[in-house]
Amino acid sequence: MQRSPDPRRQLLAAVLRAALAAVDGRTCTARALQADPLPAGVPVQVAAIGKAACGMAAGAHEALAGRIQRTLIITKDGHAGAQAATLPGVEVLESSHPMPDARALAAGLRLLDFVDQMPADVLPLFLVSGGASALVEVLRPGATLADLTALNAAGLASGEDINSLNRRRGELSLIKGGRLAQRLRGRCARALFVSDVPGDDPAVIGSGLMARALAGPDAVSRRVVARIEDAMQAAAAAAPGLSVNLATERFEGEAARLAVRFSHELALSSAQLHVWGGESVVTLPASPGRGGRNQHLALAAARLLAGSEDLLLLAAGTDGTDGPTPDAGALVDSDTCGRVSLTGLDVEDCLRRADSHPALEAAGDLLHTGPTGTNVGDLVVGLKLSRAAAQEWWARHGGAPLR
């Protein structure tokens, strides 16, 4: 649906870009390896797994300047990007997310072979980001792909929190929960993480794909290089001159309830920009429609923003995808529900059926970034500003709004 450009939407888009840049997998990985270099002269082999795997692998190559002999990348369909093919000695495997398929099992076996074939004089470098739980797996004896998919489906449908779901995933695995590190048999290694889980615990990220060895010696150095707080701080800094309320705790829980909370905080506070980070859940009906948790949250919030012309809310997955859709989330305002109604759709019905995508598409409110090269969870940004004030902000801080 076409409408006149709104400088507030452009401001929120700029805030999102700044947040994503702060947690870019390539940049954060390169910076971490430059700040804490690997032992000089030692050859390196890289295994990168997750939605941010390609960006992180590129960052490793940037920092290590030709020392990398081989690189294995396991990532989500469509997240490989052109940069992956240009890396020397690279092998790229694409797999399914959020529901694992047979490719995850093939990727798991390839990861084990890759690790087992590393010469003794090579330093293993593991780069792990969110999504690894579904993308790669080796099942314990007796467990089947059907067991794995049933576990994932039940966890996603019930709104189970990610820490709990990842622990249960690890119980089916021969590589999660510290078992891959155990396979290193005490050899020195480095593991860097882009975290999408509460607490940023390597024992939980990717279902503990590079958690501390389950038994025996462990000589893996572990470091989280990007987290949602980094994105939040960059978002807050991207709008100089505006008063900001930066959340001090990560959000969690049902998306619809969070929508009520965020909308009320935005309406009642004197701050002009609100920044929240975390991860919501949606308890799905028996036959859900199309959408993701950020789209559900945004559409639920749109009901409460109706009639409040100065309020807008953006909800996005930092990986650039939201549920089984190619969109990162949505940016809604006081007229979103009206635009939806004009197309004949009913907002309440769409929310009840977990079918937010068609409504937001009809309103012209979907956010599409494409794969971002990172994955630190979800970002919600609220703006309390008139069009005129936003236009003045652009004139002072950014020139004319981008068209």
N, C-alpha and C positions, 0 to 999 in steps of 0.2 A: 504494500500500500504506500503510495507516494505522499509525502507531506513536506512542508517547508522545513529547511534545516533548523535544528534547535541547538544553539551554542552549548547548552547544558549537556546534551548527549555527546557532543564532541569533546567536552571537558572530561566526562566520565570515560570515554574511549581513550583519551590521553592518559588518564590515571591508570587504566588497566594496562596500557602498553608499558608504562613505567614500572608497574608491579612485576610484569612478566620479564622485563629486561633484568631486573634485580635478581631473579632466580633462574636465569638462563642456564641450562645444563652445561653448555660449552664454556661459557664465561666462568662459572663457578668452579668447574673441574680444573680448568687451566690455572685459575688463581690459586686454588688449593695446592696444586702440585708445584707451583712456583714458590709459594710461601713455605712449603714443607717438602723440599725436593727428595726424590728417591735416591738411594745410594748411587754415587757417580760411577759411570762405566758399566753398570749392570744392565744387560738386555732385559726387555720387558715384553710380556704378552698380556693382552687385555681381553677380559670377558665383560661385556656391557649388556645388562638385562633390564628391560623396563621401557616405559613410554618415552623416557628421556635418554635412552641408550645411545642413539646416534649423536645427539648433541654432546653428551658426556664423552663419548669416544673421540669426537672431533677435538674436544678440549684437551684430552690426554695427548693426542698427536701434536697439538699446538705447543704444549708445554714441554714435551719430551724430545722434540726435534730429531726424529729419525731413530730413536732407540727402540721403538716398538717393532717387534718382529712379526707378530700376528695379532689380529683382532677378530673376535667373535662378537657379533651384535645380534641380540634377540629382542625384537620389538613388536609393537602392535601393527596390524595391517594399516598401511597408509602413513606410518610414522617414520619410515626409513629416510625419505628425502634424498635429494640429489647429492648432498654432501657425503653421505655414507659411501657411495660408489667411488668417490675420489680418494678415499683413505688407502694407503698402501697395505697390502697383505690382509685385506678385510674379507670377512665372510658374513653375510647378512641373512638372517632367518626371520621371516614374519610369521606371527602367530595370532591367535584370537583373543579378544578381550571385550567384555568382561567375562564371557563364558568360555572356558577352555575347550579345545577340541583335540583331535589326534595330533595336530602339529605341536601342541605343547609337550606331548610325550616324546615326540621325535626330537624336539629342541632340547629336552632334558637329557636324553641320551647323548646328544651331540655335545652338550656342555660338559658332561662327565668325561667323554673322550678327550675333549679339548684340555681339560685340567690334567687328566692322567698322562697326556702326551707331552706336557711341559718339561723341557730338560731341567736338570738339577741346577744349572747355572742361571736360570731365568727367574726374574721376580714376577710373580703373578699380581696383576692389578685388576681388581673387580670393581665395576661401576654399576651400582644398583639403584633403581628408581621404582616408584609406584607402578603397578601393573605387572610386576614380575610374578606375582602370585598365580595369575591365570596363564601367563605366557609360556612358562617353562615348568615341567614337572617330571619326576620319576617316582612312580607309585610303589609303595611297599608291597610285598607279596600278599596276594589275596585281594588287594584293592583294584578297582576297575575304573575306566574312564567314566562309566555311568555313575559310580559312587562319587567321583570328583565333581561331575557336572550337577548331580543332585545336591551336593553340599553347597556349591556356589549358588545354584538357583534358589535353594531354601533360604540361604543367608541374605541374598539380595532382596528377595521378596518380603522377608520378615522385617527388614530394616535393622538387622543385627549390626552392632558397631564393628568397625574394621579390625580393632585389636582382637576381639573375640573370634571373629571369622578367620582371621589369619592364624590364630593359634590352632583352630580346628583343622584348617588346611594342612598345617604342619604335621598333624598326627597321621595323615595319609601318605606322607612324603618320605623319600629316601634322600632328598637333597635339602629340604627346608629344615628349620629349627636347629641349625648348627651342624647338620650332617655333611654339608658340602665343605665347610671349614675342617671338619674332622678328617675328610679325605685328603687334606693337604699334609697330614701327619707331622704337624709341627713346623713346616717350612715357613719362612718369612714371606709375608704378603701384605698388600695394602688394599683396603676396601674403602671406597668413597660412596656416599649415599645422598640422593636427593629425596627428602622425606615427605611422605604424604600421610603420615599417621600421627595421632596424638602421642606426645612424649618423645617423638623422634628417636625411638629405640631401634637399633639395628636388629634386635631380636624379633621385631615385629615387621619392619619394612620388608616388603616382598615375602611375607610369611617367614621371615628369618632366613632368607636365602644365604646371607653371609653372617649369620649370628655366630656367637662364640661356639667353638667346637663342642659338640655334645659330650664328648669324652676325650681324654688324652690331652696332649700339649696343644697350645694355641699361640701362634706368633703372628697373628693378623693385626695390623694397625687399622683402626676404624675411625672414620670421621664423617659427620654429616656436613655437607657443603652448601645446602640450600633447604630452607624450611618456610612455612607460610608466614612467620613473623617477618622475614626479610622482605617478602612481597608486600605485606601490610605497611611496613615502615616506608617503603618506596612509594606506595600509593599515597600515603599521607603527605609525603614531601613533594609530590608532583603537583600540588595545588597551592602554591605560596599565596599568602594573603587571605586564605579562607580559614576560618576557625575549624578545628578538627577534633573529633572524638575517636580516638584509636582504642579499640577493644583490648583489654589486658588478658583475656582468656579466650581460648578457642571455643567456637560453638560446636554443638553436637545435638542430635535428637531429630525429631520429625520436622520435615521441611515446612509443613503448613503452620505448625506452632511457632517455628522460628520466624516465619513471615510476619506473624502477628507481633512478635517481640520487636523485630527490626523496624517495622512500620511505626510502631508506637514510640520507640526510642527516637526515630528520625523526626516524628511530628512534635514530640514534647521537648526535645533538647534545643538549646540555643545554637549548638554547633551547626555549621553549614555542610561539613563533610564527615561522614561516618564510615569507618572501615572495620569490617569484621572478617575473621578467617577461621576456617575449620572444615567440617564436613557434616552435611545433613544426611538423613535417610528418608526414604518413602516406603511405607508399607503398602505393597501392591495388591490390587484386587485380583480375582481369579483370572481375568482376561484383560491385562493392562493394555492401554493404548501406547502411543509413541511419545517419548519425552524422557527427561532426566531429572535428577533431584534439583538442579539449579533452575531449570525451567519451571518445575513444579513450585519451587519457592517463590520465584519471580511472579508467576501468575497468581499465586495465592496472595502475595503482597499487593498486586495491582488492584484487587478488590478494595483494599483499605486505603489506597492512595487516591481512589476516585473522588473527584471534587476538590482535591488539594493541589492546586496548580503548580505550587513551588516544589513539590516532592517528586523525586525520581529514585529508582533503585536498580542496581546492576547486580546480577548473580552469575558467576562464571566458574567453570572448572579450569584451573590453571594449565591443564594439559591440552586444552583446546577442544575437548569433547565432553559431552554430557549424556550419560546413559548410552543407549544404542542409536545415537544421532551424531551427525557430523558438526553440530553446533556446540559452542562452548557454554551457552546459557542464554540469558535474555536481559534486556534493559527496558524496564517498564516505567510508565508515568501515569498521571491522573486520567488520561484519556484512553489507556490501553483497553479497558473493559468495554468502553463505548465502541472502539474500532472493532473489537471481536464481535460484539453484538450486531454490528452492521453487516457482517458476513453470514449471519444466521446461526453462528455457534453460540453455545451457552457456557460461560466460564465455570459455573458450578458443576455442570455435567462433565466438562473436560477434567476438572480436578478430581471428581469422584471416580472417574475411569482411568486416572493417571495418564491422561491424553493431552498434556499441555502443549506439545509441539505444534499441532494444527492451529490452535488458538493463537499462539504467539507468532506463528508464521503469517496468519491472517492479519494480525495487528501490525506486522512489519517490525517486530521487536526482538527477533532472534539475533544473537551475537555469533558471528562466524569469524574465527581467527585462523582456522586450520591448526595442524599440530604445532605446538609452541616450543618444543625442545625442553620442556620442563614438566614437573608434576608434583606440586607441593600441597595439593588439596584444593579447597574452594575459597573463592574470594567474593565477598558481598560488600558493595559500596553504595551508600545512600547519599543523596545530594538534596540540600534544602536551599534553593536559590531560584530567584525569578529569572526569566529570560533576559530582562534588561540588565540585571546584575551580572549575569554570565557574559553578556556581550561586553560589558565594561571590564570584566576580568580578562577576557581575551585581549582587549585593547591594551591593558596594562602589562600583561605577562606573556602573551603569545602572539601578538599581532591579530590580524583578522582570523576568525574561526575558519578551520579547514572545511571546504565544501565537499 
